[in-house]
Amino acid sequence: MLLTCFSLCVIFILHIWETSRPFRLSIPYMNRKIRVKSRKILKIIFGRSFPRLVVTAQKFYYGAHPLAHGSILDVLLEENGDTTQATVYDAEPDNNSGPDAVKALPRRMRFYHAKIDAHSLQAGQDYNNLKNVITIMILPYDAFGQDRMIYTMKNRCIEDPNLPYEDGAATIYLYTKGTKGCPSKQLQEFLNYMENTCPANAVNDDLRDMQHMVDLVKQDMEVSTAYMRLM
């Protein structure tokens, strides 16, 4: 039986674990929990609540024509508020630590931003209605060599870095082994859990909830494997 829809936290954890055996999850329980888990992980990263969140697991953006490059985004989350600009969050775990893949990572993020932007503005709408886009990469390798737990990238003016230039785009890289920087305690615990996923590192309620989901996934995999061996 092929597996179909990921919970956000299970995507993060299992992409790091299972680099050589990608698969898709089909547990109905996970499908019902996607929204709740996504809110929790965004709350850990940004330190605030996300009451209005639309979650799409495995968002497909096809190329404009057969020869054009498309993309598959693991989890796309859209936040809409009454008084704030709509924001789209793209959450991506990544294990491609080869030198060519690491070098291309900023351009890959540029492409993801462009794909999301192209579908974020309806015909006739003003550019002020273009949604904010924040791409979040969870990495078990240091893409920039500074041992930081978090790297936040935004466009800016080279001649005057303090000049405001708010285009609504940002990319956040979270390095699970990083030691430098001062993110929140909750984010540090989350990164440590991502790097060393085990019950002992599930040190708060949110992480214990994730560990419970990981246990369910592992049980499902074990049952599925045992079943296939009997076929």
Residue frames as a rotation matrix with the C-alpha (Angstrom) as fourth column:
MET 1
0.581 0.814 0.000 0.00
0.814 -0.581 0.000 0.00
0.000 0.000 -1.000 0.00
LEU 2
-0.363 -0.704 0.611 1.49
0.656 -0.659 -0.369 3.36
0.662 0.267 0.700 -1.04
LEU 3
-0.115 0.216 -0.969 1.52
0.906 -0.376 -0.192 6.12
-0.406 -0.901 -0.153 1.54
THR 4
0.181 0.383 0.906 0.03
0.893 -0.450 0.011 9.54
0.412 0.807 -0.423 0.67
CYS 5
0.508 0.173 0.844 0.03
0.101 -0.985 0.141 12.60
0.855 0.013 -0.518 2.96
PHE 6
-0.351 -0.803 -0.482 2.65
0.672 0.142 -0.727 13.87
0.652 -0.579 0.490 5.42
SER 7
0.864 0.329 -0.380 2.23
0.502 -0.608 0.616 15.70
-0.028 -0.723 -0.691 8.67
LEU 8
0.751 -0.582 0.313 4.70
-0.354 -0.754 -0.553 18.58
0.558 0.304 -0.772 8.81
CYS 9
0.349 -0.679 0.647 6.69
-0.889 -0.021 0.457 17.29
-0.296 -0.734 -0.611 11.76
VAL 10
0.555 -0.133 0.821 6.82
0.107 0.990 0.088 13.76
-0.825 0.039 0.564 10.32
ILE 11
0.923 -0.276 0.269 8.16
0.246 -0.115 -0.962 15.16
0.297 0.954 -0.038 7.04
PHE 12
0.540 -0.751 0.379 10.96
-0.756 -0.631 -0.173 16.94
0.369 -0.193 -0.909 8.86
ILE 13
0.258 -0.439 0.861 11.91
-0.743 0.480 0.467 14.00
-0.618 -0.759 -0.203 11.02
LEU 14
0.550 0.030 0.834 11.65
0.200 0.965 -0.167 11.22
-0.811 0.259 0.525 8.47
HIS 15
0.947 -0.319 0.050 13.37
-0.038 -0.263 -0.964 13.10
0.320 0.911 -0.261 5.65
ILE 16
0.264 -0.893 0.365 16.41
-0.944 -0.316 -0.092 13.36
0.198 -0.320 -0.926 7.92
TRP 17
0.126 -0.160 0.979 16.16
-0.551 0.809 0.203 9.72
-0.825 -0.565 0.014 9.01
GLU 18
0.343 0.240 0.908 15.28
0.364 0.858 -0.363 8.06
-0.866 0.455 0.207 5.73
THR 19
0.033 -0.379 -0.925 17.58
-0.643 -0.717 0.271 9.66
-0.765 0.585 -0.267 3.15
SER 20
-0.853 -0.459 -0.250 17.87
-0.484 0.513 0.709 6.46
-0.197 0.726 -0.659 1.18
ARG 21
-0.770 0.633 0.078 14.27
0.635 0.750 0.188 5.28
0.061 0.194 -0.979 1.44
PRO 22
-0.863 0.503 -0.045 11.80
-0.496 -0.862 -0.104 8.09
-0.091 -0.067 0.994 0.58
PHE 23
-0.705 0.706 -0.072 8.16
0.677 0.699 0.231 7.15
0.213 0.114 -0.970 1.09
ARG 24
-0.620 0.590 0.516 4.72
-0.411 -0.805 0.427 8.69
0.668 0.053 0.742 1.53
LEU 25
-0.985 0.161 0.058 2.54
0.000 0.337 -0.941 8.46
-0.171 -0.928 -0.332 4.56
SER 26
-0.579 0.811 -0.081 -1.10
-0.142 -0.003 0.990 7.34
0.803 0.584 0.117 4.44
ILE 27
-0.699 0.336 -0.632 -2.29
0.711 0.427 -0.559 7.11
0.082 -0.840 -0.537 8.04
PRO 28
0.097 0.821 0.563 -5.70
0.588 -0.504 0.633 8.85
0.803 0.270 -0.532 8.26
TYR 29
0.612 0.063 -0.788 -4.84
0.765 -0.297 0.571 10.00
-0.198 -0.953 -0.230 11.77
MET 30
-0.453 -0.858 -0.243 -1.92
0.710 -0.512 0.483 11.99
-0.539 0.047 0.841 10.33
ASN 31
-0.543 0.298 0.785 -4.14
0.632 -0.471 0.615 13.64
0.553 0.831 0.067 7.74
ARG 32
0.552 0.834 -0.030 -6.44
0.609 -0.378 0.697 14.95
0.570 -0.403 -0.717 10.46
LYS 33
0.607 -0.360 -0.709 -3.50
0.652 -0.285 0.703 16.29
-0.455 -0.888 0.061 12.47
ILE 34
-0.066 -0.714 0.697 -1.65
0.945 -0.268 -0.186 18.21
0.320 0.647 0.692 9.74
ARG 35
0.359 0.263 0.896 -3.11
0.188 -0.960 0.206 21.60
0.914 0.095 -0.394 10.67
VAL 36
0.997 0.063 0.033 -2.45
-0.022 -0.167 0.986 21.23
0.068 -0.984 -0.165 14.41
LYS 37
0.461 -0.887 -0.008 1.16
0.758 0.389 0.523 20.05
-0.461 -0.247 0.852 14.00
SER 38
-0.014 -0.453 0.892 1.93
0.834 -0.497 -0.240 22.76
0.552 0.740 0.384 11.44
ARG 39
0.692 0.325 0.645 0.71
-0.045 -0.871 0.488 25.46
0.721 -0.367 -0.588 13.80
LYS 40
0.939 -0.323 -0.116 2.89
0.178 0.170 0.969 24.07
-0.293 -0.931 0.217 16.58
ILE 41
0.165 -0.943 0.288 6.06
0.954 0.227 0.197 24.00
-0.251 0.243 0.937 14.50
LEU 42
0.043 -0.110 0.993 5.52
0.543 -0.832 -0.116 27.52
0.839 0.544 0.024 13.16
LYS 43
0.907 0.304 0.293 4.86
-0.085 -0.548 0.832 28.69
0.413 -0.779 -0.471 16.72
ILE 44
0.657 -0.738 -0.157 8.20
0.579 0.359 0.732 27.17
-0.484 -0.572 0.663 17.81
ILE 45
-0.108 -0.751 0.651 10.06
0.987 -0.162 -0.022 28.89
0.122 0.640 0.759 14.94
PHE 46
-0.276 0.058 0.959 8.41
0.367 -0.916 0.161 32.31
0.888 0.396 0.231 15.13
GLY 47
-0.893 -0.152 -0.424 7.35
0.444 -0.151 -0.883 32.48
0.070 -0.977 0.202 18.78
ARG 48
-0.656 0.749 -0.094 3.71
-0.675 -0.638 -0.371 33.32
-0.338 -0.180 0.924 18.12
SER 49
-0.260 0.669 0.696 0.38
0.157 0.741 -0.653 31.65
-0.953 -0.061 -0.298 17.43
PHE 50
-0.936 0.027 -0.352 -1.05
-0.352 -0.158 0.923 30.91
-0.030 0.987 0.158 13.97
PRO 51
-0.434 0.833 0.343 -4.83
-0.159 0.304 -0.939 30.70
-0.887 -0.463 0.000 14.40
ARG 52
0.682 0.683 -0.260 -5.67
-0.339 -0.019 -0.940 31.04
-0.647 0.730 0.219 10.69
LEU 53
-0.416 -0.902 -0.117 -3.61
-0.675 0.220 0.704 28.60
-0.609 0.372 -0.701 8.72
VAL 54
0.799 0.569 -0.195 -4.42
-0.539 0.533 -0.652 26.74
-0.267 0.626 0.733 5.52
VAL 55
-0.134 -0.886 0.443 -2.15
-0.563 0.436 0.702 23.72
-0.815 -0.156 -0.558 5.04
THR 56
0.825 0.279 -0.493 -1.33
-0.565 0.447 -0.693 21.95
0.027 0.850 0.526 1.78
ALA 57
0.221 -0.752 0.621 0.90
-0.236 0.577 0.782 18.87
-0.946 -0.320 -0.049 1.92
GLN 58
-0.473 -0.558 0.682 3.03
0.529 0.439 0.726 18.29
-0.705 0.704 0.087 -1.19
LYS 59
0.507 0.593 -0.625 2.06
-0.071 -0.694 -0.716 21.29
-0.859 0.407 -0.310 -3.31
PHE 60
-0.083 -0.484 0.871 2.76
0.853 0.417 0.312 20.76
-0.515 0.769 0.378 -7.00
TYR 61
0.397 0.124 -0.909 3.75
-0.336 -0.903 -0.270 23.67
-0.854 0.412 -0.317 -9.27
TYR 62
0.434 -0.183 0.882 4.01
0.720 0.660 -0.217 22.52
-0.542 0.729 0.418 -12.87
GLY 63
-0.669 -0.721 -0.178 6.18
0.400 -0.551 0.732 24.17
-0.626 0.419 0.657 -15.50
ALA 64
-0.123 0.630 -0.766 4.55
-0.501 -0.706 -0.500 26.66
-0.857 0.322 0.403 -17.87
HIS 65
0.526 0.236 -0.817 5.23
-0.831 0.347 -0.435 24.21
0.181 0.908 0.379 -20.71
PRO 66
0.984 -0.007 -0.177 6.54
0.033 0.989 0.146 20.61
0.174 -0.149 0.973 -20.99
LEU 67
0.257 -0.965 -0.044 10.20
0.590 0.193 -0.784 21.71
0.765 0.175 0.620 -21.08
ALA 68
0.041 -0.201 0.979 9.91
-0.500 -0.852 -0.154 24.16
0.865 -0.483 -0.136 -18.16
HIS 69
-0.775 -0.435 -0.458 11.06
0.185 0.537 -0.823 23.19
0.604 -0.722 -0.336 -14.67
GLY 70
0.395 0.891 0.223 8.36
-0.157 -0.173 0.972 22.58
0.905 -0.419 0.072 -12.07
SER 71
-0.716 -0.622 0.317 8.62
-0.424 0.028 -0.905 22.01
0.554 -0.783 -0.284 -8.33
ILE 72
0.286 0.724 -0.627 7.08
0.343 0.534 0.773 20.01
0.895 -0.436 -0.096 -5.50
LEU 73
-0.388 -0.345 0.855 6.94
-0.611 -0.598 -0.519 21.81
0.690 -0.724 0.021 -2.16
ASP 74
-0.818 -0.020 -0.575 6.73
0.281 0.858 -0.429 19.49
0.502 -0.513 -0.697 0.84
VAL 75
-0.088 0.808 -0.582 4.36
0.981 -0.032 -0.192 21.61
-0.174 -0.588 -0.790 2.92
LEU 76
-0.701 -0.020 0.713 2.77
0.285 -0.924 0.254 24.93
0.654 0.382 0.653 1.95
LEU 77
-0.210 0.588 -0.781 1.08
0.961 -0.021 -0.275 26.92
-0.178 -0.809 -0.560 4.72
GLU 78
-0.506 0.098 0.857 -0.90
0.374 -0.870 0.320 30.10
0.777 0.483 0.404 4.16
GLU 79
-0.475 0.286 -0.832 -1.84
0.813 -0.221 -0.539 32.52
-0.338 -0.932 -0.127 6.90
ASN 80
-0.351 0.450 0.822 -4.62
0.449 -0.689 0.569 35.06
0.822 0.568 0.040 6.34
GLY 81
-0.590 0.134 -0.796 -5.42
0.752 -0.267 -0.602 37.79
-0.294 -0.954 0.057 8.85
ASP 82
0.498 0.867 0.035 -7.95
0.843 -0.474 -0.254 40.59
-0.204 0.156 -0.966 9.01
THR 83
0.936 -0.135 -0.325 -5.37
-0.113 -0.990 0.084 43.36
-0.333 -0.041 -0.942 9.28
THR 84
0.030 -0.998 0.046 -2.10
-0.360 0.032 0.932 41.74
-0.932 -0.045 -0.359 8.21
GLN 85
-0.007 -0.160 -0.987 -0.70
-1.000 0.031 0.002 40.85
0.030 0.987 -0.161 4.80
ALA 86
0.941 0.320 0.107 -1.35
-0.315 0.947 -0.054 37.25
-0.119 0.017 0.993 3.78
THR 87
-0.019 -0.999 0.045 1.79
-0.975 0.029 0.220 35.16
-0.221 -0.040 -0.974 4.23
VAL 88
0.866 0.178 -0.468 2.76
-0.334 0.902 -0.274 31.88
0.373 0.393 0.841 2.59
TYR 89
0.151 -0.808 0.569 5.22
-0.863 0.174 0.475 29.59
-0.483 -0.563 -0.671 4.41
ASP 90
0.665 -0.065 -0.744 7.03
-0.452 0.758 -0.470 26.86
0.595 0.648 0.475 2.51
ALA 91
0.421 -0.478 0.771 8.56
-0.782 0.240 0.575 24.28
-0.460 -0.845 -0.273 4.87
GLU 92
0.750 -0.249 -0.613 11.28
-0.382 0.595 -0.708 22.03
0.541 0.765 0.351 3.44
PRO 93
0.597 -0.675 0.434 13.64
-0.218 0.384 0.897 19.51
-0.772 -0.630 0.082 5.06
ASP 94
0.802 -0.365 -0.474 16.76
-0.511 -0.007 -0.859 18.85
0.310 0.931 -0.192 3.00
ASN 95
0.695 -0.584 0.419 19.52
0.054 0.624 0.780 16.23
-0.717 -0.519 0.465 2.99
ASN 96
0.818 -0.359 0.450 21.26
0.527 0.151 -0.837 17.23
0.232 0.921 0.313 -0.24
SER 97
0.794 -0.528 -0.302 24.62
-0.044 -0.545 0.837 18.09
-0.607 -0.651 -0.456 1.33
GLY 98
0.255 -0.708 0.658 26.76
0.935 0.353 0.018 17.49
-0.245 0.611 0.752 -1.77
PRO 99
-0.517 -0.575 -0.634 28.86
0.480 -0.808 0.341 20.52
-0.708 -0.128 0.694 -2.76
ASP 100
-0.912 0.209 0.353 26.94
0.254 -0.386 0.887 21.23
0.321 0.899 0.299 -5.96
ALA 101
0.013 0.989 -0.147 23.57
0.755 0.086 0.650 21.01
0.656 -0.119 -0.745 -4.20
VAL 102
0.158 -0.025 -0.987 24.73
0.875 -0.460 0.152 23.27
-0.457 -0.888 -0.051 -1.35
LYS 103
-0.826 -0.522 -0.212 26.12
0.345 -0.766 0.543 25.83
-0.446 0.375 0.812 -3.81
ALA 104
-0.768 0.569 0.294 22.81
0.215 -0.203 0.955 25.84
0.603 0.797 0.033 -5.69
LEU 105
-0.402 0.664 -0.630 20.66
0.914 0.257 -0.313 26.14
-0.047 -0.702 -0.710 -2.54
PRO 106
-0.523 0.242 -0.817 20.18
0.115 -0.930 -0.349 29.96
-0.845 -0.276 0.458 -2.73
ARG 107
-0.817 0.229 -0.530 19.15
-0.577 -0.303 0.759 29.70
0.013 0.925 0.379 -6.39
ARG 108
-0.709 0.596 -0.376 16.82
0.486 0.800 0.351 26.82
0.511 0.066 -0.857 -5.54
MET 109
-0.382 0.562 -0.734 15.16
0.750 -0.275 -0.602 29.05
-0.540 -0.780 -0.316 -2.93
ARG 110
-0.704 0.097 -0.704 14.92
-0.369 -0.897 0.245 31.86
-0.607 0.432 0.667 -5.49
PHE 111
-0.851 0.388 -0.355 13.10
-0.196 0.392 0.899 29.44
0.488 0.834 -0.257 -7.80
TYR 112
-0.526 0.677 -0.515 10.70
0.837 0.521 -0.169 28.34
0.154 -0.520 -0.840 -5.04
HIS 113
-0.482 0.320 -0.816 9.92
0.283 -0.824 -0.490 31.97
-0.829 -0.467 0.307 -4.24
ALA 114
-0.817 0.129 -0.561 9.25
-0.538 -0.519 0.664 32.70
-0.205 0.845 0.494 -7.91
LYS 115
-0.779 0.544 -0.312 6.92
0.251 0.726 0.641 29.71
0.575 0.421 -0.702 -8.26
ILE 116
-0.361 0.657 -0.662 4.91
0.899 0.056 -0.434 30.69
-0.248 -0.752 -0.611 -5.19
ASP 117
-0.592 0.086 -0.801 4.82
-0.014 -0.995 -0.097 34.36
-0.806 -0.046 0.590 -6.22
ALA 118
-0.949 0.163 -0.271 3.54
-0.289 -0.094 0.953 33.50
0.130 0.982 0.136 -9.68
HIS 119
-0.430 0.827 -0.361 0.47
0.502 0.552 0.665 31.86
0.750 0.105 -0.653 -8.12
SER 120
-0.477 0.160 -0.864 -0.08
0.850 -0.163 -0.500 34.46
-0.221 -0.973 -0.058 -5.38
LEU 121
-0.633 0.231 -0.739 -1.47
-0.166 -0.973 -0.162 37.38
-0.756 0.020 0.654 -7.38
GLN 122
0.038 0.763 0.645 -4.71
0.723 0.425 -0.545 37.24
-0.690 0.487 -0.535 -9.32
ALA 123
-0.505 -0.157 0.849 -5.17
0.811 -0.422 0.404 39.01
0.295 0.893 0.340 -12.65
GLY 124
0.197 0.585 0.787 -6.02
0.330 -0.795 0.509 42.69
0.923 0.159 -0.349 -12.12
GLN 125
0.806 0.078 -0.586 -4.77
0.591 -0.084 0.802 42.78
0.014 -0.993 -0.114 -8.53
ASP 126
0.765 -0.555 0.326 -2.38
-0.508 -0.832 -0.225 45.48
0.396 0.007 -0.918 -7.34
TYR 127
0.039 -0.851 -0.523 1.18
0.029 0.524 -0.851 44.45
0.999 0.018 0.045 -6.50
ASN 128
-0.478 -0.162 0.863 0.51
-0.789 -0.353 -0.503 45.51
0.386 -0.921 0.042 -2.91
ASN 129
0.554 0.761 0.338 -1.69
-0.830 0.537 0.151 42.43
-0.066 -0.365 0.929 -2.68
LEU 130
0.204 -0.559 -0.804 1.23
-0.339 0.730 -0.594 40.11
0.919 0.393 -0.041 -3.43
LYS 131
0.963 0.254 -0.091 1.54
-0.025 0.419 0.908 37.72
0.269 -0.872 0.409 -0.50
ASN 132
0.214 -0.893 0.397 4.57
-0.968 -0.139 0.209 37.58
-0.132 -0.429 -0.894 1.74
VAL 133
0.805 -0.037 -0.592 6.58
-0.153 0.951 -0.268 34.40
0.574 0.306 0.760 1.14
ILE 134
0.180 -0.747 0.641 8.83
-0.974 -0.045 0.221 32.82
-0.136 -0.664 -0.735 3.79
THR 135
0.573 -0.102 -0.813 10.69
-0.281 0.907 -0.312 29.65
0.770 0.407 0.492 2.88
ILE 136
0.439 -0.371 0.818 11.97
-0.863 0.081 0.499 27.55
-0.251 -0.925 -0.285 5.79
MET 137
0.361 -0.420 -0.832 14.71
-0.382 0.748 -0.543 24.98
0.851 0.514 0.110 5.22
ILE 138
0.761 -0.156 0.629 15.57
-0.560 0.331 0.760 22.41
-0.327 -0.930 0.165 7.92
LEU 139
0.537 -0.671 -0.511 19.14
-0.479 0.256 -0.840 21.24
0.695 0.696 -0.184 7.34
PRO 140
0.949 -0.315 -0.020 21.35
0.211 0.586 0.782 18.58
-0.235 -0.746 0.623 9.01
TYR 141
0.018 -0.958 0.285 24.35
1.000 0.014 -0.017 20.29
0.013 0.285 0.958 7.36
ASP 142
0.161 -0.068 -0.985 25.74
0.352 -0.928 0.122 23.85
-0.922 -0.367 -0.125 7.58
ALA 143
0.601 0.177 0.780 25.08
0.794 -0.015 -0.608 25.48
-0.096 0.984 -0.149 4.21
PHE 144
0.824 -0.202 0.529 27.05
0.019 -0.924 -0.382 28.64
0.566 0.324 -0.758 5.06
GLY 145
0.161 -0.900 -0.405 29.85
0.579 0.418 -0.700 27.41
0.800 -0.122 0.588 7.32
GLN 146
-0.358 -0.299 0.885 29.23
-0.400 -0.807 -0.434 29.71
0.844 -0.509 0.169 10.29
ASP 147
-0.775 0.017 -0.632 27.78
0.443 0.727 -0.524 27.13
0.451 -0.686 -0.571 12.71
ARG 148
-0.791 0.551 0.268 24.63
-0.612 -0.719 -0.329 29.20
0.011 -0.424 0.905 13.24
MET 149
-0.676 0.644 0.357 21.40
0.343 0.704 -0.621 27.61
-0.652 -0.298 -0.697 14.37
ILE 150
0.445 0.869 0.217 19.43
0.695 -0.183 -0.695 30.03
-0.565 0.460 -0.685 12.22
TYR 151
-0.830 -0.555 -0.044 20.26
0.376 -0.618 0.691 32.05
-0.411 0.557 0.722 9.10
THR 152
0.308 0.946 -0.106 17.63
0.582 -0.275 -0.765 34.58
-0.753 0.174 -0.635 7.98
MET 153
-0.743 -0.594 0.309 18.06
0.568 -0.315 0.761 35.91
-0.354 0.740 0.571 4.43
LYS 154
0.487 0.848 -0.207 16.33
0.549 -0.482 -0.683 38.98
-0.679 0.220 -0.701 2.98
ASN 155
0.176 -0.366 0.914 16.91
0.877 -0.364 -0.314 41.27
0.447 0.857 0.257 0.01
ARG 156
0.523 -0.072 -0.850 18.61
0.546 -0.737 0.399 44.57
-0.655 -0.672 -0.346 0.88
CYS 157
0.963 -0.254 0.088 20.41
-0.121 -0.701 -0.703 47.58
0.240 0.666 -0.706 -0.58
ILE 158
0.436 -0.876 -0.206 24.13
0.838 0.479 -0.262 46.88
0.329 -0.059 0.943 -0.93
GLU 159
-0.262 -0.591 0.763 25.13
0.315 -0.800 -0.511 50.57
0.912 0.106 0.396 -0.70
ASP 160
-0.552 0.153 0.819 23.03
-0.734 -0.555 -0.391 51.19
0.395 -0.818 0.419 2.43
PRO 161
-0.748 0.211 -0.629 22.09
0.253 0.967 0.024 48.00
0.613 -0.141 -0.777 4.31
ASN 162
-0.787 0.453 -0.420 19.91
0.394 -0.156 -0.906 50.05
-0.476 -0.878 -0.055 6.69
LEU 163
-0.755 0.537 -0.377 17.71
-0.656 -0.633 0.411 51.34
-0.018 0.557 0.830 3.89
PRO 164
-0.196 0.751 0.630 14.21
-0.309 0.563 -0.767 49.80
-0.931 -0.345 0.122 4.26
TYR 165
-0.549 0.081 -0.832 13.45
-0.815 0.168 0.555 47.44
0.185 0.982 -0.026 1.39
GLU 166
-0.506 0.457 0.732 10.45
-0.355 0.663 -0.659 45.32
-0.786 -0.593 -0.174 2.28
ASP 167
-0.548 0.284 -0.787 9.52
-0.792 0.128 0.597 43.09
0.270 0.950 0.154 -0.64
GLY 168
0.397 0.819 0.414 7.82
-0.914 0.395 0.096 40.49
-0.085 -0.417 0.905 1.57
ALA 169
0.713 -0.196 -0.673 10.32
-0.159 0.890 -0.427 37.73
0.683 0.412 0.604 0.80
ALA 170
0.149 -0.715 0.683 12.54
-0.987 -0.063 0.149 35.88
-0.064 -0.696 -0.715 3.28
THR 171
0.453 -0.097 -0.886 14.33
-0.161 0.969 -0.188 32.56
0.877 0.228 0.423 3.54
ILE 172
0.405 -0.275 0.872 15.12
-0.912 -0.053 0.407 30.94
-0.066 -0.960 -0.272 6.88
TYR 173
0.148 -0.449 -0.881 17.71
-0.244 0.847 -0.472 28.16
0.958 0.285 0.016 7.16
LEU 174
0.645 0.070 0.761 17.66
-0.763 0.105 0.637 26.13
-0.036 -0.992 0.121 10.38
TYR 175
-0.057 -0.780 -0.624 20.82
-0.520 0.556 -0.648 24.10
0.853 0.287 -0.437 11.02
THR 176
0.784 0.572 -0.240 20.13
-0.137 0.537 0.833 21.22
0.605 -0.620 0.499 13.39
LYS 177
0.409 -0.717 -0.565 23.75
0.865 0.502 -0.011 20.92
0.291 -0.484 0.825 14.60
GLY 178
0.095 -0.404 0.910 24.37
0.177 -0.893 -0.415 24.66
0.980 0.201 -0.013 14.98
THR 179
0.004 -0.172 -0.985 25.75
0.990 0.140 -0.020 26.10
0.141 -0.975 0.171 18.22
LYS 180
-0.892 -0.406 -0.198 25.92
0.429 -0.899 -0.087 29.86
-0.143 -0.162 0.976 17.52
GLY 181
-0.537 0.715 0.449 23.16
-0.089 -0.577 0.812 32.42
0.839 0.396 0.374 17.84
CYS 182
-0.970 0.225 0.087 20.45
-0.103 -0.058 -0.993 33.09
-0.218 -0.973 0.080 20.41
PRO 183
-0.438 0.882 -0.176 17.15
-0.258 0.065 0.964 31.64
0.861 0.468 0.199 19.18
SER 184
0.250 0.639 0.728 14.44
-0.912 -0.096 0.398 30.81
0.324 -0.763 0.559 21.69
LYS 185
-0.527 -0.389 0.756 14.84
-0.707 0.695 -0.135 27.87
-0.472 -0.605 -0.641 24.05
GLN 186
0.377 0.774 0.509 11.92
-0.256 0.615 -0.746 26.15
-0.890 0.150 0.430 22.30
LEU 187
0.837 -0.105 -0.536 13.62
-0.537 0.027 -0.843 26.43
0.103 0.994 -0.034 18.90
GLN 188
-0.234 -0.972 0.037 16.91
-0.947 0.219 -0.234 25.13
0.219 -0.090 -0.971 20.28
GLU 189
-0.354 0.184 0.917 15.09
-0.476 0.808 -0.346 22.14
-0.805 -0.559 -0.199 21.79
PHE 190
0.736 0.677 -0.013 13.31
-0.306 0.316 -0.898 21.56
-0.604 0.665 0.440 18.47
LEU 191
0.504 -0.626 -0.595 16.58
-0.779 -0.031 -0.626 21.58
0.373 0.779 -0.504 16.50
ASN 192
-0.532 -0.695 0.484 18.20
-0.838 0.514 -0.182 19.23
-0.123 -0.503 -0.856 19.00
TYR 193
0.040 0.650 0.759 15.20
-0.310 0.730 -0.610 16.91
-0.950 -0.211 0.230 18.70
MET 194
0.854 0.268 -0.446 15.42
-0.481 0.081 -0.873 17.04
-0.198 0.960 0.197 14.91
GLU 195
0.073 -0.933 -0.352 19.09
-0.885 0.102 -0.454 16.11
0.460 0.345 -0.818 15.04
ASN 196
-0.923 -0.364 -0.128 18.71
-0.243 0.806 -0.540 13.42
0.300 -0.467 -0.832 17.71
THR 197
-0.104 0.993 0.048 15.12
-0.827 -0.113 0.550 12.20
0.552 0.018 0.834 17.51
CYS 198
-0.560 -0.028 -0.828 14.38
0.333 0.908 -0.255 10.05
0.759 -0.419 -0.499 20.52
PRO 199
0.480 0.841 -0.251 12.02
0.571 -0.082 0.817 10.12
0.666 -0.535 -0.519 23.53
ALA 200
0.084 -0.513 -0.854 14.77
0.964 -0.175 0.200 11.48
-0.252 -0.841 0.479 25.78
ASN 201
-0.882 -0.471 -0.015 15.02
0.444 -0.841 0.309 14.64
-0.158 0.266 0.951 23.64
ALA 202
-0.190 0.896 0.402 11.25
0.417 -0.297 0.859 15.21
0.889 0.330 -0.317 23.55
VAL 203
-0.746 -0.383 -0.544 11.61
0.633 -0.154 -0.759 17.61
0.206 -0.911 0.357 26.47
ASN 204
-0.808 0.567 -0.159 8.38
-0.415 -0.740 -0.530 19.61
-0.418 -0.362 0.833 26.14
ASP 205
-0.051 0.899 0.435 4.74
-0.068 0.431 -0.900 18.92
-0.996 -0.076 0.039 25.34
ASP 206
0.584 0.272 -0.765 5.03
-0.723 -0.256 -0.642 19.84
-0.370 0.928 0.047 21.64
LEU 207
-0.312 -0.792 -0.525 8.04
-0.915 0.399 -0.058 17.56
0.255 0.462 -0.849 21.12
ARG 208
-0.751 0.117 0.649 6.42
-0.253 0.857 -0.448 14.73
-0.609 -0.501 -0.614 23.05
ASP 209
0.384 0.922 -0.043 3.42
-0.303 0.082 -0.949 15.08
-0.872 0.378 0.311 20.74
MET 210
0.370 -0.346 -0.862 5.78
-0.925 -0.045 -0.378 14.83
0.092 0.937 -0.336 17.73
GLN 211
-0.717 -0.676 0.167 7.48
-0.694 0.714 -0.091 11.79
-0.058 -0.181 -0.982 19.25
HIS 212
-0.217 0.737 0.640 4.10
-0.185 0.613 -0.768 10.14
-0.958 -0.285 0.003 19.56
MET 213
0.721 0.479 -0.500 3.50
-0.540 -0.064 -0.840 10.71
-0.434 0.875 0.213 15.83
VAL 214
-0.114 -0.846 -0.521 6.97
-0.966 0.216 -0.139 9.36
0.230 0.487 -0.842 15.00
ASP 215
-0.722 -0.119 0.682 6.20
-0.429 0.850 -0.306 6.22
-0.543 -0.514 -0.664 17.00
LEU 216
0.315 0.917 0.244 2.95
-0.207 0.318 -0.925 5.78
-0.926 0.241 0.290 15.07
VAL 217
0.587 -0.156 -0.794 4.74
-0.809 -0.141 -0.571 6.16
-0.023 0.978 -0.209 11.74
LYS 218
-0.507 -0.860 -0.056 7.43
-0.857 0.510 -0.071 3.66
0.090 0.012 -0.996 12.72
GLN 219
-0.448 0.430 0.784 4.78
-0.231 0.791 -0.566 1.17
-0.864 -0.435 -0.255 13.82
ASP 220
0.648 0.724 -0.238 2.94
-0.375 0.031 -0.926 1.60
-0.663 0.689 0.292 10.54
MET 221
0.231 -0.662 -0.714 6.18
-0.951 0.001 -0.308 1.06
0.204 0.750 -0.629 8.61
GLU 222
-0.722 -0.534 0.440 7.00
-0.642 0.753 -0.141 -2.05
-0.256 -0.384 -0.887 10.59
VAL 223
-0.027 0.805 0.592 3.53
-0.133 0.584 -0.801 -3.48
-0.991 -0.100 0.091 10.04
SER 224
0.741 0.299 -0.601 3.66
-0.581 -0.163 -0.797 -2.64
-0.336 0.940 0.053 6.30
THR 225
-0.173 -0.899 -0.402 7.12
-0.968 0.230 -0.100 -4.23
0.182 0.372 -0.910 5.96
ALA 226
-0.687 -0.043 0.725 6.02
-0.382 0.871 -0.310 -7.39
-0.618 -0.490 -0.615 7.77
TYR 227
0.379 0.911 0.160 2.94
-0.210 0.253 -0.944 -7.59
-0.901 0.324 0.287 5.56
MET 228
0.562 -0.211 -0.800 4.99
-0.827 -0.157 -0.540 -7.25
-0.012 0.965 -0.262 2.36
ARG 229
-0.565 -0.822 0.068 7.30
-0.824 0.567 0.007 -10.04
-0.044 -0.052 -0.998 3.50
LEU 230
-0.412 0.498 0.763 4.28
-0.133 0.796 -0.591 -12.33
-0.902 -0.345 -0.262 3.76
MET 231
0.480 0.638 -0.602 3.14
-0.660 -0.191 -0.727 -11.57
-0.579 0.746 0.329 0.22
